[in-house]
């Protein structure tokens, strides 16, 4: 009898918790931007790409931007370059 009562209380509490769950809207990163910048990626290449893209006068400044950094192949004797592939909300 005691286990039946505990099971019913558990069911009621579970239904209360599940009924109060809020929906969270996912962010859709729909626009892409790929550009190159001088230097190598290093340990903080993604952050450096975000900062460099935000410095660009044509780039969006107030949006959430995600970037991936990749070292670009350059010919010997030329300065290093890096590719920044960024996504942001349109």
Buried (B, 14 or more C-beta within 10 A) or exposed (E): EEEEEEEEEEEEEEEEEEEEEEEEEEEEBEEEBEBEBEBEBEEEBBEBBBEBBBEEEEBBEEEEBBBBBBBBEEEEEEEEBBBBBBBBEE
